[in-house]
């Protein structure tokens, strides 16, 4: 018969037992032990063996009756947990066995397991309820602490919002004051600009009059950005820069008798009226320079 080892109770009993570094609950240990308990014993005439099975009908041990040694015709020697005393055969219970297996005239009996399981379940239930209660208490405490912190944070946020609102209001007032001041300065500047512009216009008109410029129909300005002074000038037009007048001083006497005393072309050539003929000063100066330096 397979030897049933007695498990040593841990200090944490009933939370578990230790066997080969394996920790289990009391309920699991009891259920595992049932697999090795005898629930029934039957004799098979064919193989001449007694078969022991557990509560699940699984065979856990066998006893070969042919191994019985006769003694005096009425006495036998037994092994594997059986003994004979004065003709009575009985089953031995190991001293290290769990206290759930007993024998009587009615046979082998397993008792107390349901109570042990119920007791273990009750203990575990009480432990779980106590743990749940402690956990709920901890949760409630944490909720109260968190709520208190949230209230403190809300107060700080409200105070900061109030301070920011007041600061923003002051900043807005400052900005509005600066806008008002800048607007007043811009109006003063516009007045000064208008005054300067008016004075400048008068000065330009005065200068134009002194230079002989008159804003009338006697002057021609046929090219872009062209300026003319005097009277009855000639404004030359051309696709070439050398043929476009940009400045002239007219000395004509009528529309039929136009002439220039001075004329500047777009390419930089300068013409002067010399002895009744327009002379290119650039060419004259170039010729003079060649004659001097040659």
Residue pairs with C-beta under 8 A, 6 or more apart in sequence:
1 52
1 61
1 80
1 81
2 36
2 60
2 61
3 94
4 33
4 36
4 94
4 96
4 97
4 98
5 19
5 96
6 96
6 97
6 98
7 17
7 18
7 19
7 29
8 17
8 18
8 19
9 17
10 16
10 17
10 18
10 23
13 26
14 26
14 120
14 123
14 124
15 25
15 26
15 127
16 23
16 24
16 25
16 26
16 29
17 23
17 24
17 26
17 29
24 32
25 120
25 124
26 116
26 120
26 123
27 117
27 120
27 121
27 124
30 113
30 116
30 117
30 120
31 117
33 98
33 100
34 54
34 55
34 56
34 110
34 113
35 54
35 56
35 58
35 60
36 54
36 60
37 54
37 55
37 60
37 100
37 101
37 110
38 52
38 53
38 54
38 60
38 61
38 101
38 108
38 110
39 53
39 54
39 55
39 56
39 57
39 108
39 110
40 52
40 53
40 57
41 50
41 51
41 52
41 53
41 108
42 50
42 51
42 53
43 49
43 50
43 51
43 65
44 50
44 51
48 64
48 65
48 66
49 62
49 63
49 64
49 65
50 62
50 63
50 65
51 59
51 62
52 59
52 60
52 61
52 62
52 63
53 59
53 60
54 60
55 110
61 80
63 80
63 82
67 79
68 76
68 77
68 78
69 76
69 77
70 76
71 77
74 87
75 84
75 87
76 84
76 89
77 84
78 84
78 89
81 91
81 92
81 94
82 89
82 90
82 91
82 92
83 89
83 90
83 92
84 90
90 103
91 103
91 108
93 101
93 102
93 103
99 112
100 110
100 111
100 112
100 113
100 116
101 108
101 109
101 110
102 108
102 109
102 110
102 111
103 109
208 214
208 215
208 229
211 229
212 229
212 230
212 231
212 249
213 219
213 228
213 229
213 230
214 231
218 231
218 232
218 250
218 252
219 228
219 229
219 230
219 231
219 232
219 233
219 250
220 228
220 233
220 234
220 235
220 258
221 227
221 228
221 235
222 235
222 236
222 237
222 245
223 235
223 237
223 244
223 245
223 246
223 266
225 246
226 235
226 245
226 246
226 247
226 248
227 246
227 247
227 248
228 235
228 247
228 248
228 249
228 250
229 248
229 249
229 250
230 248
230 249
230 250
230 251
230 261
231 250
231 251
231 252
231 253
232 250
232 251
232 252
232 253
232 254
232 255
232 257
232 258
232 259
233 248
233 249
233 250
233 251
233 252
233 258
233 259
233 260
234 245
234 248
234 250
234 252
234 258
234 259
234 260
234 263
235 245
235 248
236 243
236 244
236 245
236 263
236 265
237 243
237 244
237 245
238 244
240 267
241 265
241 266
241 267
242 265
242 266
242 267
242 269
243 265
244 265
244 266
244 267
245 263
245 264
245 265
245 266
246 264
246 265
246 266
247 262
247 263
247 264
248 260
248 262
248 263
248 264
249 260
249 261
249 262
249 263
250 258
250 259
250 260
250 261
251 259
251 260
251 261
251 273
252 258
252 259
259 273
260 271
260 273
260 278
261 272
261 273
262 270
262 271
262 272
262 273
263 270
263 271
263 278
264 270
264 271
265 271
268 282
269 280
269 281
269 282
270 280
270 281
270 282
271 278
271 279
271 280
271 281
272 278
272 279
272 281
273 279
